[in-house]
C-alpha cells in the first residue's frame, strides 16, 4: 500500500484550490474512527461573528431561492496514519459553524482551535464502461452553484454510522446513492484515496473512488429520478485515462472537491476495475 501523510507537494502552488494532506488506498477495514460526543464550542467572539455571517447567508439563500440549513456534521479533530491504517478523531459540529469559520470569512483564516473543521466526503464515480462522472452543480445550491463537481456531501454523525460511530464510508455511499439513484449492490468497490483541506476555506475532506456496476448511459437515465437529483443541473462523462489532462484544462471550472477528487484518483492510478498501479510518491502532478 502506498501511503503518505506528508505535507502538500504543491505548497505555495496556485494551480489548485486545495492542500493535499493524505494520499493512499484505504479499505473500510483500514480506517478506525474515535468519536468524542462532546462538542467543542467556539470562543464567544468567534461565535458572535459566525451568527452574523449565518444570518447574512440565510438571507442571501432566500433571495436566490437556494437551500441552506445547519445540519449536524463531524469535526475533524486529528488524523494519523500508522502501520498502513488511518485513524480519525471526530467530534460534533454543524454546518452553521463550518460556514462561519471558513478561511474565506476570516481574512488570513482562523487557527485550528477556532474552526469548525466540518468533515466533507467526495467521490469520483467510475462506471462499468470506464467513464468518470462529473456533475454540473445546480443554481439552487448555495455553495458554488454552476461549477463542475464530482459527488458527495458531509459526514452526518446522526445517520452515517456503523458500530455506534460515524462512518465516512457509509456517508459517501449514501451520498452517491441519493445523488445518482444508485443501489447499494451497484457500488462494487469503495476506496478512500486521500484527504485535503480546501483553500482558502480550510475545510477538511476525504476523497474516494467508487466503481459502480452500471454504464454511464444507465446512470444518466437513473439520475433524473434520484432523491437529490435537484442538486445537479447535468452530468457528463470523461475517460478515466484523461483525468490528469482534464484536471489541468478545466481546473478553473471545478470546485475544490472536484479538483481534489480528480487529483487523488489520478495519483492513485484509477482504472476501470480498481487501482492497478502505485504511482511514484514524488510525482509532482499531471502534465
HELIX and SHEET records of a PDB file:
HELIX    1   1 UNK A   28  UNK A   30  5                                   3    
HELIX    2   2 UNK A   44  UNK A   64  1                                  21    
HELIX    3   3 UNK A   95  UNK A  100  1                                   6    
HELIX    4   4 UNK A  112  UNK A  114  5                                   3    
HELIX    5   5 UNK A  168  UNK A  180  1                                  13    
HELIX    6   6 UNK A  184  UNK A  186  5                                   3    
HELIX    7   7 UNK A  216  UNK A  223  1                                   8    
HELIX    8   8 UNK A  229  UNK A  231  5                                   3    
HELIX    9   9 UNK A  240  UNK A  242  5                                   3    
HELIX   10  10 UNK A  243  UNK A  249  1                                   7    
HELIX   11  11 UNK A  251  UNK A  253  5                                   3    
HELIX   12  12 UNK A  256  UNK A  267  1                                  12    
SHEET    1   A 5 UNK A  18  UNK A  26  0                                        
SHEET    2   A 5 UNK A 187  UNK A 198 -1                                        
SHEET    3   A 5 UNK A 204  UNK A 212 -1                                        
SHEET    4   A 5 UNK A 120  UNK A 126  1                                        
SHEET    5   A 5 UNK A 151  UNK A 154 -1                                        
SHEET    1   B 3 UNK A  31  UNK A  36  0                                        
SHEET    2   B 3 UNK A  85  UNK A  94  1                                        
SHEET    3   B 3 UNK A  72  UNK A  82 -1                                        
SHEET    1   C 3 UNK A 148  UNK A 149  0                                        
SHEET    2   C 3 UNK A 131  UNK A 137 -1                                        
SHEET    3   C 3 UNK A 232  UNK A 239 -1                                        
SHEET    1   D 2 UNK A 161  UNK A 162  0                                        
SHEET    2   D 2 UNK A 165  UNK A 166 -1                                        
END                                                                             
